[in-house]
C-alpha cells in the first residue's frame, strides 16, 4: 500500500492520519497484513509508518522507479491485532 502527501501538506501529520484511516479500514474489511515499500531516504515516511505499528521486514533492490532511475526500497509490514475478525 502507498500513501502520498503533497509537498504543501508535509510535516503537519497528514500522512499519519491517512495511515491510521487506512489501517482502520483494512481491519474493518478483515485485512490483517499491510505492506509498504519506501525509499530509504524517505525517513519521514519510515518514521510515520513505524509510529503506526509498521516494522522493517526487508530490503528490495532496484524495485521502484523515481525520475527514470531504479531505486531500492525498504519493505515495511504491519500485522493487525484483530486477526480472524
mmCIF file as gemmi writes it, N, C-alpha and C atoms, coordinates in Angstrom:
data_model
loop_
_atom_site.group_PDB
_atom_site.id
_atom_site.type_symbol
_atom_site.label_atom_id
_atom_site.label_alt_id
_atom_site.label_comp_id
_atom_site.label_asym_id
_atom_site.label_entity_id
_atom_site.label_seq_id
_atom_site.pdbx_PDB_ins_code
_atom_site.Cartn_x
_atom_site.Cartn_y
_atom_site.Cartn_z
_atom_site.occupancy
_atom_site.B_iso_or_equiv
_atom_site.pdbx_formal_charge
_atom_site.auth_seq_id
_atom_site.auth_asym_id
_atom_site.pdbx_PDB_model_num
ATOM 1 N N . UNK Axp A 1 ? 0.837 -1.15 0 1 0 ? 1 A 1
ATOM 2 C CA . UNK Axp A 1 ? 0 0 0 1 0 ? 1 A 1
ATOM 3 C C . UNK Axp A 1 ? 0.892 1.226 0 1 0 ? 1 A 1
ATOM 4 N N . UNK Axp A 2 ? 0.353 2.312 -0.488 1 0 ? 2 A 1
ATOM 5 C CA . UNK Axp A 2 ? 1.115 3.558 -0.558 1 0 ? 2 A 1
ATOM 6 C C . UNK Axp A 2 ? 0.251 4.729 -0.134 1 0 ? 2 A 1
ATOM 7 N N . UNK Axp A 3 ? 0.875 5.677 0.512 1 0 ? 3 A 1
ATOM 8 C CA . UNK Axp A 3 ? 0.236 6.932 0.887 1 0 ? 3 A 1
ATOM 9 C C . UNK Axp A 3 ? 1.147 8.045 0.397 1 0 ? 3 A 1
ATOM 10 N N . UNK Axp A 4 ? 0.601 8.942 -0.392 1 0 ? 4 A 1
ATOM 11 C CA . UNK Axp A 4 ? 1.386 10.059 -0.904 1 0 ? 4 A 1
ATOM 12 C C . UNK Axp A 4 ? 0.796 11.365 -0.374 1 0 ? 4 A 1
ATOM 13 N N . UNK Axp A 5 ? 1.674 12.258 0.098 1 0 ? 5 A 1
ATOM 14 C CA . UNK Axp A 5 ? 1.25 13.544 0.651 1 0 ? 5 A 1
ATOM 15 C C . UNK Axp A 5 ? 1.902 14.648 -0.166 1 0 ? 5 A 1
ATOM 16 N N . UNK Axp A 6 ? 1.1 15.586 -0.645 1 0 ? 6 A 1
ATOM 17 C CA . UNK Axp A 6 ? 1.616 16.71 -1.419 1 0 ? 6 A 1
ATOM 18 C C . UNK Axp A 6 ? 2.578 17.559 -0.605 1 0 ? 6 A 1
ATOM 19 N N . UNK Axp A 7 ? 3.522 18.191 -1.297 1 0 ? 7 A 1
ATOM 20 C CA . UNK Axp A 7 ? 4.568 18.978 -0.623 1 0 ? 7 A 1
ATOM 21 C C . UNK Axp A 7 ? 4.02 19.991 0.367 1 0 ? 7 A 1
ATOM 22 N N . UNK Axp A 8 ? 2.958 20.67 0.007 1 0 ? 8 A 1
ATOM 23 C CA . UNK Axp A 8 ? 2.435 21.726 0.881 1 0 ? 8 A 1
ATOM 24 C C . UNK Axp A 8 ? 1.746 21.175 2.132 1 0 ? 8 A 1
ATOM 25 N N . UNK Axp A 9 ? 1.54 19.847 2.203 1 0 ? 9 A 1
ATOM 26 C CA . UNK Axp A 9 ? 0.878 19.241 3.359 1 0 ? 9 A 1
ATOM 27 C C . UNK Axp A 9 ? 1.807 18.359 4.187 1 0 ? 9 A 1
ATOM 28 N N . UNK Axp A 10 ? 3.084 18.354 3.86 1 0 ? 10 A 1
ATOM 29 C CA . UNK Axp A 10 ? 4.038 17.519 4.591 1 0 ? 10 A 1
ATOM 30 C C . UNK Axp A 10 ? 4.437 18.16 5.912 1 0 ? 10 A 1
ATOM 31 N N . UNK Axp A 11 ? 4.718 17.303 6.895 1 0 ? 11 A 1
ATOM 32 C CA . UNK Axp A 11 ? 5.215 17.788 8.18 1 0 ? 11 A 1
ATOM 33 C C . UNK Axp A 11 ? 4.146 18.258 9.144 1 0 ? 11 A 1
ATOM 34 N N . UNK Axp A 12 ? 2.861 18.051 8.806 1 0 ? 12 A 1
ATOM 35 C CA . UNK Axp A 12 ? 1.795 18.501 9.709 1 0 ? 12 A 1
ATOM 36 C C . UNK Axp A 12 ? 0.885 17.354 10.153 1 0 ? 12 A 1
ATOM 37 N N . UNK Axp A 13 ? 1.328 16.113 9.908 1 0 ? 13 A 1
ATOM 38 C CA . UNK Axp A 13 ? 0.591 14.951 10.392 1 0 ? 13 A 1
ATOM 39 C C . UNK Axp A 13 ? -0.429 14.359 9.441 1 0 ? 13 A 1
ATOM 40 N N . UNK Axp A 14 ? -0.511 14.872 8.224 1 0 ? 14 A 1
ATOM 41 C CA . UNK Axp A 14 ? -1.491 14.36 7.262 1 0 ? 14 A 1
ATOM 42 C C . UNK Axp A 14 ? -1.214 12.893 6.924 1 0 ? 14 A 1
ATOM 43 N N . UNK Axp A 15 ? 0.05 12.565 6.669 1 0 ? 15 A 1
ATOM 44 C CA . UNK Axp A 15 ? 0.403 11.194 6.323 1 0 ? 15 A 1
ATOM 45 C C . UNK Axp A 15 ? 0.036 10.209 7.412 1 0 ? 15 A 1
ATOM 46 N N . UNK Axp A 16 ? 0.293 10.561 8.635 1 0 ? 16 A 1
ATOM 47 C CA . UNK Axp A 16 ? -0.023 9.677 9.759 1 0 ? 16 A 1
ATOM 48 C C . UNK Axp A 16 ? -1.529 9.492 9.894 1 0 ? 16 A 1
ATOM 49 N N . UNK Axp A 17 ? -2.299 10.56 9.686 1 0 ? 17 A 1
ATOM 50 C CA . UNK Axp A 17 ? -3.764 10.447 9.744 1 0 ? 17 A 1
ATOM 51 C C . UNK Axp A 17 ? -4.279 9.538 8.63 1 0 ? 17 A 1
ATOM 52 N N . UNK Axp A 18 ? -3.69 9.662 7.44 1 0 ? 18 A 1
ATOM 53 C CA . UNK Axp A 18 ? -4.089 8.792 6.33 1 0 ? 18 A 1
ATOM 54 C C . UNK Axp A 18 ? -3.736 7.335 6.624 1 0 ? 18 A 1
ATOM 55 N N . UNK Axp A 19 ? -2.555 7.097 7.178 1 0 ? 19 A 1
ATOM 56 C CA . UNK Axp A 19 ? -2.159 5.736 7.536 1 0 ? 19 A 1
ATOM 57 C C . UNK Axp A 19 ? -3.129 5.136 8.555 1 0 ? 19 A 1
ATOM 58 N N . UNK Axp A 20 ? -3.476 5.904 9.572 1 0 ? 20 A 1
ATOM 59 C CA . UNK Axp A 20 ? -4.381 5.412 10.599 1 0 ? 20 A 1
ATOM 60 C C . UNK Axp A 20 ? -5.76 5.092 10.017 1 0 ? 20 A 1
ATOM 61 N N . UNK Axp A 21 ? -6.238 5.932 9.092 1 0 ? 21 A 1
ATOM 62 C CA . UNK Axp A 21 ? -7.527 5.67 8.446 1 0 ? 21 A 1
ATOM 63 C C . UNK Axp A 21 ? -7.452 4.41 7.581 1 0 ? 21 A 1
ATOM 64 N N . UNK Axp A 22 ? -6.348 4.224 6.889 1 0 ? 22 A 1
ATOM 65 C CA . UNK Axp A 22 ? -6.157 3.035 6.067 1 0 ? 22 A 1
ATOM 66 C C . UNK Axp A 22 ? -6.101 1.778 6.94 1 0 ? 22 A 1
ATOM 67 N N . UNK Axp A 23 ? -5.41 1.853 8.052 1 0 ? 23 A 1
ATOM 68 C CA . UNK Axp A 23 ? -5.328 0.722 8.98 1 0 ? 23 A 1
ATOM 69 C C . UNK Axp A 23 ? -6.718 0.375 9.502 1 0 ? 23 A 1
ATOM 70 N N . UNK Axp A 24 ? -7.452 1.373 9.924 1 0 ? 24 A 1
ATOM 71 C CA . UNK Axp A 24 ? -8.803 1.159 10.454 1 0 ? 24 A 1
ATOM 72 C C . UNK Axp A 24 ? -9.697 0.504 9.39 1 0 ? 24 A 1
ATOM 73 N N . UNK Axp A 25 ? -9.664 1.032 8.167 1 0 ? 25 A 1
ATOM 74 C CA . UNK Axp A 25 ? -10.492 0.485 7.09 1 0 ? 25 A 1
ATOM 75 C C . UNK Axp A 25 ? -10.082 -0.941 6.733 1 0 ? 25 A 1
ATOM 76 N N . UNK Axp A 26 ? -8.782 -1.205 6.735 1 0 ? 26 A 1
ATOM 77 C CA . UNK Axp A 26 ? -8.324 -2.557 6.393 1 0 ? 26 A 1
ATOM 78 C C . UNK Axp A 26 ? -8.761 -3.56 7.453 1 0 ? 26 A 1
ATOM 79 N N . UNK Axp A 27 ? -8.685 -3.171 8.714 1 0 ? 27 A 1
ATOM 80 C CA . UNK Axp A 27 ? -9.104 -4.074 9.786 1 0 ? 27 A 1
ATOM 81 C C . UNK Axp A 27 ? -10.605 -4.332 9.732 1 0 ? 27 A 1
ATOM 82 N N . UNK Axp A 28 ? -11.38 -3.289 9.429 1 0 ? 28 A 1
ATOM 83 C CA . UNK Axp A 28 ? -12.83 -3.468 9.297 1 0 ? 28 A 1
ATOM 84 C C . UNK Axp A 28 ? -13.167 -4.405 8.136 1 0 ? 28 A 1
ATOM 85 N N . UNK Axp A 29 ? -12.313 -4.434 7.12 1 0 ? 29 A 1
ATOM 86 C CA . UNK Axp A 29 ? -12.519 -5.304 5.96 1 0 ? 29 A 1
ATOM 87 C C . UNK Axp A 29 ? -11.919 -6.694 6.163 1 0 ? 29 A 1
ATOM 88 N N . UNK Axp A 30 ? -11.309 -6.936 7.333 1 0 ? 30 A 1
ATOM 89 C CA . UNK Axp A 30 ? -10.733 -8.24 7.626 1 0 ? 30 A 1
ATOM 90 C C . UNK Axp A 30 ? -9.341 -8.456 7.058 1 0 ? 30 A 1
ATOM 91 N N . UNK Axp A 31 ? -8.704 -7.383 6.614 1 0 ? 31 A 1
ATOM 92 C CA . UNK Axp A 31 ? -7.33 -7.479 6.108 1 0 ? 31 A 1
ATOM 93 C C . UNK Axp A 31 ? -6.396 -7.366 7.299 1 0 ? 31 A 1
ATOM 94 N N . UNK Axp A 32 ? -5.54 -8.36 7.478 1 0 ? 32 A 1
ATOM 95 C CA . UNK Axp A 32 ? -4.715 -8.38 8.681 1 0 ? 32 A 1
ATOM 96 C C . UNK Axp A 32 ? -3.251 -8.044 8.443 1 0 ? 32 A 1
ATOM 97 N N . UNK Axp A 33 ? -2.819 -7.92 7.186 1 0 ? 33 A 1
ATOM 98 C CA . UNK Axp A 33 ? -1.432 -7.549 6.911 1 0 ? 33 A 1
ATOM 99 C C . UNK Axp A 33 ? -1.394 -6.445 5.871 1 0 ? 33 A 1
ATOM 100 N N . UNK Axp A 34 ? -0.635 -5.391 6.156 1 0 ? 34 A 1
ATOM 101 C CA . UNK Axp A 34 ? -0.375 -4.324 5.198 1 0 ? 34 A 1
ATOM 102 C C . UNK Axp A 34 ? 1.118 -4.279 4.945 1 0 ? 34 A 1
ATOM 103 N N . UNK Axp A 35 ? 1.503 -4.076 3.683 1 0 ? 35 A 1
ATOM 104 C CA . UNK Axp A 35 ? 2.911 -3.946 3.322 1 0 ? 35 A 1
ATOM 105 C C . UNK Axp A 35 ? 3.114 -2.661 2.541 1 0 ? 35 A 1
ATOM 106 N N . UNK Axp A 36 ? 4.265 -2.062 2.741 1 0 ? 36 A 1
ATOM 107 C CA . UNK Axp A 36 ? 4.6 -0.826 2.053 1 0 ? 36 A 1
ATOM 108 C C . UNK Axp A 36 ? 6.078 -0.831 1.693 1 0 ? 36 A 1
ATOM 109 N N . UNK Axp A 37 ? 6.401 -0.379 0.491 1 0 ? 37 A 1
ATOM 110 C CA . UNK Axp A 37 ? 7.79 -0.215 0.077 1 0 ? 37 A 1
ATOM 111 C C . UNK Axp A 37 ? 8.138 1.264 0.083 1 0 ? 37 A 1
ATOM 112 N N . UNK Axp A 38 ? 9.2 1.627 0.799 1 0 ? 38 A 1
ATOM 113 C CA . UNK Axp A 38 ? 9.549 3.036 0.99 1 0 ? 38 A 1
ATOM 114 C C . UNK Axp A 38 ? 11.009 3.246 0.608 1 0 ? 38 A 1
ATOM 115 N N . UNK Axp A 39 ? 11.281 4.321 -0.126 1 0 ? 39 A 1
ATOM 116 C CA . UNK Axp A 39 ? 12.664 4.641 -0.46 1 0 ? 39 A 1
ATOM 117 C C . UNK Axp A 39 ? 13.434 4.914 0.837 1 0 ? 39 A 1
ATOM 118 N N . UNK Axp A 40 ? 14.634 4.362 0.984 1 0 ? 40 A 1
ATOM 119 C CA . UNK Axp A 40 ? 15.398 4.51 2.231 1 0 ? 40 A 1
ATOM 120 C C . UNK Axp A 40 ? 15.62 5.954 2.673 1 0 ? 40 A 1
ATOM 121 N N . UNK Axp A 41 ? 15.747 6.871 1.731 1 0 ? 41 A 1
ATOM 122 C CA . UNK Axp A 41 ? 15.992 8.267 2.103 1 0 ? 41 A 1
ATOM 123 C C . UNK Axp A 41 ? 14.734 8.988 2.584 1 0 ? 41 A 1
ATOM 124 N N . UNK Axp A 42 ? 13.571 8.355 2.463 1 0 ? 42 A 1
ATOM 125 C CA . UNK Axp A 42 ? 12.327 8.966 2.908 1 0 ? 42 A 1
ATOM 126 C C . UNK Axp A 42 ? 12.109 8.659 4.393 1 0 ? 42 A 1
ATOM 127 N N . UNK Axp A 43 ? 12.966 9.24 5.211 1 0 ? 43 A 1
ATOM 128 C CA . UNK Axp A 43 ? 12.954 8.947 6.646 1 0 ? 43 A 1
ATOM 129 C C . UNK Axp A 43 ? 11.666 9.396 7.331 1 0 ? 43 A 1
ATOM 130 N N . UNK Axp A 44 ? 11.041 10.456 6.841 1 0 ? 44 A 1
ATOM 131 C CA . UNK Axp A 44 ? 9.783 10.913 7.447 1 0 ? 44 A 1
ATOM 132 C C . UNK Axp A 44 ? 8.7 9.851 7.273 1 0 ? 44 A 1
ATOM 133 N N . UNK Axp A 45 ? 8.627 9.254 6.099 1 0 ? 45 A 1
ATOM 134 C CA . UNK Axp A 45 ? 7.636 8.206 5.859 1 0 ? 45 A 1
ATOM 135 C C . UNK Axp A 45 ? 7.947 6.969 6.7 1 0 ? 45 A 1
ATOM 136 N N . UNK Axp A 46 ? 9.198 6.609 6.798 1 0 ? 46 A 1
ATOM 137 C CA . UNK Axp A 46 ? 9.581 5.453 7.617 1 0 ? 46 A 1
ATOM 138 C C . UNK Axp A 46 ? 9.18 5.686 9.068 1 0 ? 46 A 1
ATOM 139 N N . UNK Axp A 47 ? 9.444 6.878 9.599 1 0 ? 47 A 1
ATOM 140 C CA . UNK Axp A 47 ? 9.066 7.203 10.984 1 0 ? 47 A 1
ATOM 141 C C . UNK Axp A 47 ? 7.549 7.148 11.172 1 0 ? 47 A 1
ATOM 142 N N . UNK Axp A 48 ? 6.805 7.691 10.208 1 0 ? 48 A 1
ATOM 143 C CA . UNK Axp A 48 ? 5.338 7.669 10.305 1 0 ? 48 A 1
ATOM 144 C C . UNK Axp A 48 ? 4.811 6.243 10.305 1 0 ? 48 A 1
ATOM 145 N N . UNK Axp A 49 ? 5.354 5.416 9.421 1 0 ? 49 A 1
ATOM 146 C CA . UNK Axp A 49 ? 4.927 4.016 9.376 1 0 ? 49 A 1
ATOM 147 C C . UNK Axp A 49 ? 5.265 3.313 10.697 1 0 ? 49 A 1
ATOM 148 N N . UNK Axp A 50 ? 6.448 3.532 11.217 1 0 ? 50 A 1
ATOM 149 C CA . UNK Axp A 50 ? 6.833 2.914 12.494 1 0 ? 50 A 1
ATOM 150 C C . UNK Axp A 50 ? 5.903 3.364 13.614 1 0 ? 50 A 1
ATOM 151 N N . UNK Axp A 51 ? 5.548 4.64 13.629 1 0 ? 51 A 1
ATOM 152 C CA . UNK Axp A 51 ? 4.65 5.172 14.661 1 0 ? 51 A 1
ATOM 153 C C . UNK Axp A 51 ? 3.258 4.548 14.571 1 0 ? 51 A 1
ATOM 154 N N . UNK Axp A 52 ? 2.913 4.03 13.398 1 0 ? 52 A 1
ATOM 155 C CA . UNK Axp A 52 ? 1.604 3.393 13.19 1 0 ? 52 A 1
ATOM 156 C C . UNK Axp A 52 ? 1.688 1.87 13.276 1 0 ? 52 A 1
ATOM 157 N N . UNK Axp A 53 ? 2.793 1.359 13.795 1 0 ? 53 A 1
ATOM 158 C CA . UNK Axp A 53 ? 2.902 -0.066 14.044 1 0 ? 53 A 1
ATOM 159 C C . UNK Axp A 53 ? 3.567 -0.891 12.958 1 0 ? 53 A 1
ATOM 160 N N . UNK Axp A 54 ? 4.1 -0.247 11.924 1 0 ? 54 A 1
ATOM 161 C CA . UNK Axp A 54 ? 4.827 -0.981 10.891 1 0 ? 54 A 1
ATOM 162 C C . UNK Axp A 54 ? 6.235 -1.278 11.382 1 0 ? 54 A 1
ATOM 163 N N . UNK Axp A 55 ? 6.823 -2.341 10.843 1 0 ? 55 A 1
ATOM 164 C CA . UNK Axp A 55 ? 8.209 -2.67 11.158 1 0 ? 55 A 1
ATOM 165 C C . UNK Axp A 55 ? 8.931 -3.01 9.859 1 0 ? 55 A 1
ATOM 166 N N . UNK Axp A 56 ? 10.224 -2.806 9.86 1 0 ? 56 A 1
ATOM 167 C CA . UNK Axp A 56 ? 11.044 -3.134 8.693 1 0 ? 56 A 1
ATOM 168 C C . UNK Axp A 56 ? 11.211 -4.644 8.632 1 0 ? 56 A 1
ATOM 169 N N . UNK Axp A 57 ? 10.886 -5.226 7.473 1 0 ? 57 A 1
ATOM 170 C CA . UNK Axp A 57 ? 10.995 -6.677 7.325 1 0 ? 57 A 1
ATOM 171 C C . UNK Axp A 57 ? 11.895 -7.088 6.166 1 0 ? 57 A 1
ATOM 172 N N . UNK Axp A 58 ? 12.346 -6.114 5.374 1 0 ? 58 A 1
ATOM 173 C CA . UNK Axp A 58 ? 13.197 -6.482 4.25 1 0 ? 58 A 1
ATOM 174 C C . UNK Axp A 58 ? 13.696 -5.298 3.466 1 0 ? 58 A 1
ATOM 175 N N . UNK Axp A 59 ? 14.486 -5.624 2.464 1 0 ? 59 A 1
ATOM 176 C CA . UNK Axp A 59 ? 15.114 -4.636 1.6 1 0 ? 59 A 1
ATOM 177 C C . UNK Axp A 59 ? 15.009 -5.179 0.181 1 0 ? 59 A 1
ATOM 178 N N . UNK Axp A 60 ? 14.505 -4.373 -0.751 1 0 ? 60 A 1
ATOM 179 C CA . UNK Axp A 60 ? 14.352 -4.822 -2.127 1 0 ? 60 A 1
ATOM 180 C C . UNK Axp A 60 ? 15.199 -3.946 -3.038 1 0 ? 60 A 1
ATOM 181 N N . UNK Axp A 61 ? 16.023 -4.568 -3.828 1 0 ? 61 A 1
ATOM 182 C CA . UNK Axp A 61 ? 16.929 -3.835 -4.711 1 0 ? 61 A 1
ATOM 183 C C . UNK Axp A 61 ? 16.261 -3.508 -6.039 1 0 ? 61 A 1
ATOM 184 N N . UNK Axp A 62 ? 16.46 -2.268 -6.47 1 0 ? 62 A 1
ATOM 185 C CA . UNK Axp A 62 ? 16.005 -1.809 -7.785 1 0 ? 62 A 1
ATOM 186 C C . UNK Axp A 62 ? 14.556 -2.199 -8.08 1 0 ? 62 A 1
ATOM 187 N N . UNK Axp A 63 ? 13.659 -1.896 -7.162 1 0 ? 63 A 1
ATOM 188 C CA . UNK Axp A 63 ? 12.266 -2.321 -7.297 1 0 ? 63 A 1
ATOM 189 C C . UNK Axp A 63 ? 11.326 -1.161 -7.628 1 0 ? 63 A 1
ATOM 190 N N . UNK Axp A 64 ? 11.72 0.067 -7.298 1 0 ? 64 A 1
ATOM 191 C CA . UNK Axp A 64 ? 10.881 1.231 -7.561 1 0 ? 64 A 1
ATOM 192 C C . UNK Axp A 64 ? 11.584 2.218 -8.465 1 0 ? 64 A 1
ATOM 193 N N . UNK Axp A 65 ? 10.81 2.881 -9.314 1 0 ? 65 A 1
ATOM 194 C CA . UNK Axp A 65 ? 11.396 3.856 -10.23 1 0 ? 65 A 1
ATOM 195 C C . UNK Axp A 65 ? 10.989 5.268 -9.818 1 0 ? 65 A 1
ATOM 196 N N . UNK Axp A 66 ? 11.944 6.166 -9.809 1 0 ? 66 A 1
ATOM 197 C CA . UNK Axp A 66 ? 11.704 7.57 -9.481 1 0 ? 66 A 1
ATOM 198 C C . UNK Axp A 66 ? 12.534 8.423 -10.422 1 0 ? 66 A 1
ATOM 199 N N . UNK Axp A 67 ? 11.868 9.289 -11.144 1 0 ? 67 A 1
ATOM 200 C CA . UNK Axp A 67 ? 12.537 10.186 -12.089 1 0 ? 67 A 1
ATOM 201 C C . UNK Axp A 67 ? 13.41 9.425 -13.085 1 0 ? 67 A 1
ATOM 202 N N . UNK Axp A 68 ? 12.895 8.289 -13.561 1 0 ? 68 A 1
ATOM 203 C CA . UNK Axp A 68 ? 13.603 7.499 -14.553 1 0 ? 68 A 1
ATOM 204 C C . UNK Axp A 68 ? 14.772 6.694 -14.032 1 0 ? 68 A 1
ATOM 205 N N . UNK Axp A 69 ? 14.913 6.621 -12.71 1 0 ? 69 A 1
ATOM 206 C CA . UNK Axp A 69 ? 16.037 5.909 -12.095 1 0 ? 69 A 1
ATOM 207 C C . UNK Axp A 69 ? 15.49 4.818 -11.165 1 0 ? 69 A 1
ATOM 208 N N . UNK Axp A 70 ? 16.007 3.592 -11.305 1 0 ? 70 A 1
ATOM 209 C CA . UNK Axp A 70 ? 15.575 2.49 -10.455 1 0 ? 70 A 1
ATOM 210 C C . UNK Axp A 70 ? 16.201 2.617 -9.069 1 0 ? 70 A 1
ATOM 211 N N . UNK Axp A 71 ? 15.373 2.398 -8.048 1 0 ? 71 A 1
ATOM 212 C CA . UNK Axp A 71 ? 15.807 2.609 -6.675 1 0 ? 71 A 1
ATOM 213 C C . UNK Axp A 71 ? 15.445 1.416 -5.806 1 0 ? 71 A 1
ATOM 214 N N . UNK Axp A 72 ? 16.185 1.291 -4.714 1 0 ? 72 A 1
ATOM 215 C CA . UNK Axp A 72 ? 15.906 0.272 -3.71 1 0 ? 72 A 1
ATOM 216 C C . UNK Axp A 72 ? 14.751 0.761 -2.824 1 0 ? 72 A 1
ATOM 217 N N . UNK Axp A 73 ? 14.091 -0.185 -2.166 1 0 ? 73 A 1
ATOM 218 C CA . UNK Axp A 73 ? 13.073 0.176 -1.189 1 0 ? 73 A 1
ATOM 219 C C . UNK Axp A 73 ? 13.245 -0.653 0.072 1 0 ? 73 A 1
ATOM 220 N N . UNK Axp A 74 ? 12.769 -0.102 1.172 1 0 ? 74 A 1
ATOM 221 C CA . UNK Axp A 74 ? 12.671 -0.83 2.437 1 0 ? 74 A 1
ATOM 222 C C . UNK Axp A 74 ? 11.252 -1.38 2.488 1 0 ? 74 A 1
ATOM 223 N N . UNK Axp A 75 ? 11.122 -2.673 2.751 1 0 ? 75 A 1
ATOM 224 C CA . UNK Axp A 75 ? 9.806 -3.296 2.868 1 0 ? 75 A 1
ATOM 225 C C . UNK Axp A 75 ? 9.377 -3.217 4.331 1 0 ? 75 A 1
ATOM 226 N N . UNK Axp A 76 ? 8.211 -2.601 4.541 1 0 ? 76 A 1
ATOM 227 C CA . UNK Axp A 76 ? 7.672 -2.474 5.892 1 0 ? 76 A 1
ATOM 228 C C . UNK Axp A 76 ? 6.336 -3.193 5.951 1 0 ? 76 A 1
ATOM 229 N N . UNK Axp A 77 ? 6.037 -3.732 7.129 1 0 ? 77 A 1
ATOM 230 C CA . UNK Axp A 77 ? 4.833 -4.541 7.291 1 0 ? 77 A 1
ATOM 231 C C . UNK Axp A 77 ? 4.155 -4.203 8.609 1 0 ? 77 A 1
ATOM 232 N N . UNK Axp A 78 ? 2.828 -4.286 8.588 1 0 ? 78 A 1
ATOM 233 C CA . UNK Axp A 78 ? 2.043 -4.131 9.815 1 0 ? 78 A 1
ATOM 234 C C . UNK Axp A 78 ? 1.042 -5.268 9.857 1 0 ? 78 A 1
ATOM 235 N N . UNK Axp A 79 ? 1.035 -5.974 10.961 1 0 ? 79 A 1
ATOM 236 C CA . UNK Axp A 79 ? 0.071 -7.051 11.15 1 0 ? 79 A 1
ATOM 237 C C . UNK Axp A 79 ? -0.955 -6.605 12.186 1 0 ? 79 A 1
ATOM 238 N N . UNK Axp A 80 ? -2.211 -6.824 11.865 1 0 ? 80 A 1
ATOM 239 C CA . UNK Axp A 80 ? -3.299 -6.417 12.737 1 0 ? 80 A 1
ATOM 240 C C . UNK Axp A 80 ? -3.363 -7.281 13.995 1 0 ? 80 A 1
ATOM 241 N N . UNK Axp A 81 ? -3.815 -6.676 15.043 1 0 ? 81 A 1
ATOM 242 C CA . UNK Axp A 81 ? -4.046 -7.411 16.293 1 0 ? 81 A 1
ATOM 243 C C . UNK Axp A 81 ? -5.406 -8.089 16.274 1 0 ? 81 A 1
ATOM 244 N N . UNK Axp A 82 ? -6.215 -7.814 15.251 1 0 ? 82 A 1
ATOM 245 C CA . UNK Axp A 82 ? -7.571 -8.37 15.171 1 0 ? 82 A 1
ATOM 246 C C . UNK Axp A 82 ? -7.63 -9.476 14.123 1 0 ? 82 A 1
ATOM 247 N N . UNK Axp A 83 ? -6.641 -10.339 14.101 1 0 ? 83 A 1
ATOM 248 C CA . UNK Axp A 83 ? -6.594 -11.464 13.166 1 0 ? 83 A 1
ATOM 249 C C . UNK Axp A 83 ? -7.817 -12.342 13.376 1 0 ? 83 A 1
ATOM 250 N N . UNK Axp A 84 ? -8.437 -12.71 12.29 1 0 ? 84 A 1
ATOM 251 C CA . UNK Axp A 84 ? -9.584 -13.612 12.348 1 0 ? 84 A 1
ATOM 252 C C . UNK Axp A 84 ? -10.897 -12.925 12.621 1 0 ? 84 A 1
ATOM 253 N N . UNK Axp A 85 ? -10.911 -11.61 12.642 1 0 ? 85 A 1
ATOM 254 C CA . UNK Axp A 85 ? -12.169 -10.885 12.878 1 0 ? 85 A 1
ATOM 255 C C . UNK Axp A 85 ? -13.013 -10.88 11.634 1 0 ? 85 A 1
